[in-house]
Amino acid sequence: MAAFLQWRRFVFFDKETVKDPAENGKNFVLPIGVSACDSGRGHIVLGDMEGQIWFLTRSLQLTSFQAYKLRVTHLYQLKQHSILVSVGQDEQGINPLVKVWNLDKRDSGSPLCTRIFPAIPGNKPTEVSCLSVHENLNFMAIGFTDGSVVLTKGDITRDRHSKTLTLHEGTSPITGLAFRQAGKVTHLFVAALEKVLCYTLSVKEYPRLDLDTHGCALNCSALTDPSQDSQFIVAGDDCVYLYQPDERGPCFAFDGHKLLAHWHRGYLLLLTRDNKSPNKSEFGSRETSPTEKQVLTVYDLDNKFIAYSASFDGVIDVLAEWGSFYVLTHDSKMYVLQEKDTQTKLEMLFKKNLFVMAINLAKSQHLDSDGLSEIFRQYGDHLYIKGDHDGAIQQYIRTIGKLEPSYVIRKFLDAQRIHNLTAYLQALHRQSLANADHTTLLLNCYTKLKDSSKLEEFIKSSESEVHFDVEIAIKVLRQAGYHSHAVFLAERHAHHEWYLKIQLEDLKNYQEALRYIGRLPFEQAESNMKRYGKTLMHHVPEGTTLLLKRLCTDYQPSRDSADRDSLDRMPGNKASSEEFIPIFANNPHELREFLEHMIEVEPRSSQGVYDTLLELRLQDWAHEQDPENKKILQEAALSLLKSDNTVFDKALVLCQMHSFKEGVLYLYEKGKLYQQIMHYHMQNEEYGKVVEACKRYGEQEVCLWEQALGYFARKEEDCKTYISEVLQHIEQNNLMPPLLVVQTLAHNSTATLSVIKDYLINKLQRESQQIEDDERKIRQYREETAHLRAEIQELRTSAKIFQKTKCSMCNSPLELPSVHFLCGHSFHQHCFESYAESEAECPTCTPGNRKVMDMLRAQDQKRDLHDHFTRQLRCSNDGFSVVADYFGRGVFNKLTLITDTPGGKAGTGSLEADLQRDLLMHTKRNA
């Protein structure tokens, strides 16, 4: 039970007398004899003793209509519908009538009355004490002074769709009714002078539950809004009780004789007598003299304070409309209570340092988070000035997210307040609003306080609760010397680079760093080995080499035995072994082991792997003194060269650097560098090897013999044997002109005429024989040419007699029609048409003629190949032969072919051209 005397009083409402704008600011005057009133739907409804119902708008405009002949006793305005329910009398006696009005429809200028029925419980007439209507228009409850409650169920606006029954009978007058809707369950609270009841209307039997054995006076009950769980308020003289449908709730010790109770927007309004009057049992105790002082008090039950309290004379009722409270009095005046805005109320509380109450008020008024944060800040400042630093920091923590953290941090930077600062920074991290500086400051606070337990709790929180920048935390812990904590944080949150950096640079734990890398996924293991490989190779060469072998073949992260058994083997990844070669800069032994392992496991390794291994093997070969081992190393190096996996240029340079003769010669031969092979032998003055190279590669490069001859010619030593062998080969293959041979050997002082005597004799004999053969062919060609000219002349001047008796195609006797050609061939007409490709050419002579024409065209094309001729002339050892060859092809002649004109007439060219045309392009003749 809460004693209201302990509640603080405030003036959160401004009281004003309502002025009539039409009367130059005079007080607004209510209609005389107001007997009932209600509000809703944007107007105040008044009923008077003459049966009229008045409507007061916000602009203070009054309209009325005659609802009853005598008086109006009760009004109920629905909030969600334009429906007004009234109770009044049309005749003398106890004959109350209930009328339902539709305010949206008019009947002769007045609202439409949709239903009229008498309010009588049973057969005994009695007066109506209270009235309530459900907002869904399906229930209406009427309370009577004899203790009866009549319930109308169905459409209350029509007679035919509703039924009326007596829900409750008793001896105590009914003082209040209220419907409560919770989901699909409907309850009816019933308040009488001596009891409080609740009926469940959504159940067919309408079960009843007695909630209390004492009630309240007339109009001293109300229903809270849904935000307060729609509780039923019963205002007794000693206490105010709140009820749920199944039990009694809290109560408040607000004493005083209650005249009126209302609930609106979280406020409880109670009207009490100013003087103590123990007249509780009087049913009509609300009827007071117009001059009696009454106190209207507005309570805020949530925040436990009195929002307003004032005295009035002869209050009729208090209504809530248009966002304010309106107090109607018997002297026809109307007062308005306007609530102050939230900011004004908060400032009033701030002046009295009532910050807790201000916070509760702001929350109940649904103030935004920015406004609440400002209240927390002011409350924190107040506590800080008072010296309550622990309380202040709790308020500042509630401003996180709105107030700049530096505002708070500056206040608590003093070493004596470091524990408060730590609490604030912890809260800042819990809300994930800390930046790098905040994390640094918090960790420094932990280290200064030497609070290892808090530090471990902070860094070892579950991953879902981490609210700080892990990398910053690692840096701070490392700088403070908390290496074990930094390593734990780095490993837990997969900051591999920091973990390895601390292990290698601070803890010098190389073996653990190597183990950690072996547990990482492939990409991260590869990148970290590239970064720290040299350091690890220097301190843990064997383990580093093994890890690199795994990384470059079929890498699988290392796991515990339990994990290895539970997880299926995934496809491995392979790193490029060539990229890790620089790691072995100072470890040639491990490098050789690594490279040999790679080419064994992965024969298709990159060329860089083979080149590096070749260099290592050549270095070993060069430094080896034992002949047997040197031979083994030589074979090993040659095997690499023959694997075709090395880069030619690099391998050649390496072999030359290490004077590896076998490798150099192999690479020359592989690259078809035959001249380099011979030059190599020449540099080493290996005469036999020079001649052997000419024999071996002379067919691929003919100039080798010429170079060999020049080489031996420049030697002052006796090289007659080698010169003779070279000359013999040159003679056999006609590789050099004799004059050039003589000029070449003229530079050698030891080469006498006897050396080239046999060569010159044989060369002259062959030239003489060639001249005789050429002259014989010339005579033959002249004879053939003369014969052809005579034949052509004969064809031109004499008639051609065709005496062939058989077809040249099928060898059958000729029959007409037949086809004859000047060449002497004759054909059946059908044979000619079957085999001939052209009507103008002889099928038998066509292949031969085509070859001649192709030869002529080829010679004609070659005449224009000046570049080719120039290149061949420059490269040839015998330029005269090249010129003679092109001269014979007709390069220096101009050949003109004359064919028939489009009209079929002979051209006007020379006789020789005409004969050539007749021979090559025969005319078809029909017998």
Helices and strands as residue ranges (DSSP letters): E 2-3, G 4-6, E 8-9, E 13-17, E 19-20, G 21-23, E 26-27, E 34-40, E 43-48, E 52-56, E 62-66, E 71-77, E 83-89, E 96-107, E 110-118, E 128-133, E 139-144, E 149-154, E 162-168, E 174-182, E 185-192, E 196-200, E 208-212, E 221-223, G 226-228, E 232-235, E 240-243, E 248-253, E 258-264, E 267-273, E 293-300, E 305-313, E 315-321, E 324-329, E 334-339, H 342-351, H 355-364, H 369-386, H 389-397, H 405-411, G 415-417, H 418-430, H 436-449, H 452-459, G 463-465, H 470-479, H 483-492, H 496-501, I 502-506, H 510-518, H 522-539, H 541-552, H 561-566, G 577-584, H 588-601, H 607-623, H 627-641, H 648-657, H 661-670, H 674-683, H 687-697, H 703-714, H 720-733, H 738-745, H 753-797, E 818-820, E 826-828, H 829-835, H 846-862, H 866-875, H 879-888, H 911-920, E 925-926
